[in-house]
């Protein structure tokens, strides 16, 4: 089994409260946006069908916090504090993914920002 498969049930979580915290904090938004690019080292994935203990997995995962700080253009302490919030609310996962709800919110935020930068109104975009 891969980590992608093993963490699928966690990615499907609908944590509206946690995402509400994230969208109100620009630091958390930056950290979440950079999270997929952060270098990390995970242990071997569990055997097929074995449930994942997220807390135990986080303890065995090595994260490049300095690299994350550079990617998000933040101070190291902001990264550590933000990681605790994102991890504690179950928004990011050790494999570099995040729950689908958080991922979708980030994508919509990025699209809205780009549209505003280019002066495009929602009705002007054709599918």
C-alpha positions in Angstrom: 0.0 0.0 0.0 1.2 3.6 -0.7 0.8 6.5 1.6 -1.6 8.0 -0.9 -3.9 5.0 -0.3 -3.3 4.7 3.4 -4.2 8.3 4.1 -7.3 8.5 1.7 -9.8 8.3 4.6 -8.1 11.2 6.4 -8.0 13.3 3.2 -11.7 12.8 2.9 -12.4 14.4 6.3 -14.7 17.4 6.2 -13.2 19.7 8.8 -15.1 22.9 8.2 -14.0 24.4 11.5 -10.3 23.8 10.8 -10.6 25.2 7.3 -12.4 28.3 8.8 -9.4 28.9 11.0 -7.0 28.5 8.0 -8.8 31.0 5.7 -8.8 33.7 8.4 -5.1 33.5 8.9 -2.8 34.5 6.1 0.2 32.7 7.7 -1.8 29.4 7.8 -2.9 29.9 4.1 0.8 30.4 3.1 1.9 27.4 5.0 -0.8 25.2 3.6 -0.1 26.4 0.0 3.6 25.5 0.4 3.0 22.2 2.2 2.9 19.9 -0.9 6.4 21.2 -1.9 8.0 20.7 1.5 10.7 18.1 1.7 9.9 15.3 4.2 10.8 11.8 5.0 8.2 9.2 6.0 8.6 5.7 7.2 7.5 2.8 5.1 3.7 2.7 4.4 1.7 0.2 6.4 0.6 -3.2 5.0 -2.7 -3.3 3.0 -5.7 -2.8 5.2 -3.9 -1.6 8.3 -5.3 1.6 9.8 -3.0 4.6 10.1 -2.4 6.2 13.5 -1.8 9.8 12.4 -0.2 10.9 15.6 2.4 8.0 15.4 3.0 8.8 11.8 3.7 12.5 12.5 6.2 11.5 15.1 8.1 9.3 12.6 8.0 11.9 9.8 11.0 14.2 9.3 10.1 17.7 8.0 12.4 20.3 6.5 11.0 23.2 8.5 13.7 25.6 7.3 12.9 24.8 3.7 9.2 25.2 4.4 10.0 28.7 5.9 11.8 29.7 2.7 9.0 28.3 0.5 6.3 30.2 2.4 8.5 33.3 3.0 7.9 33.1 6.8 10.1 33.0 9.9 10.9 29.6 11.3 8.9 30.2 14.5 5.8 31.0 12.4 6.3 27.8 10.6 6.5 25.7 13.8 3.4 27.4 15.3 1.5 27.2 12.0 2.4 23.5 11.6 1.0 22.8 15.0 -2.3 24.4 14.1 -2.6 22.8 10.6 -1.6 19.4 11.9 -3.6 19.6 15.1 -6.7 20.5 13.1 -6.1 17.6 10.7 -5.8 19.9 7.7 -2.4 18.7 6.4 -1.1 15.1 6.2 2.4 13.8 6.6 2.7 12.7 3.0 2.5 16.3 1.7 -1.2 16.3 1.0 -4.1 18.0 2.8 -7.7 17.3 3.3 -9.8 17.8 0.2 -11.8 20.7 1.7 -8.6 22.7 2.5 -7.1 21.9 -0.9 -10.3 23.1 -2.7 -10.4 26.3 -0.6 -6.7 27.1 -1.5 -7.4 26.5 -5.2 -10.4 28.8 -5.2 -8.5 31.4 -3.3 -5.7 31.3 -5.8 -8.0 31.4 -8.7 -9.9 34.4 -7.2 -6.6 36.2 -6.5 -5.4 35.7 -10.1 -8.7 36.8 -11.6 -8.6 40.0 -9.5 -5.0 40.6 -10.5 -5.9 40.4 -14.2 -9.1 42.3 -13.7 -11.2 39.4 -14.9 -14.8 39.1 -13.6 -16.3 35.7 -12.9 -18.9 36.0 -15.7 -16.1 36.7 -18.2 -14.5 33.3 -17.8 -15.8 30.7 -20.3 -15.7 27.0 -19.5 
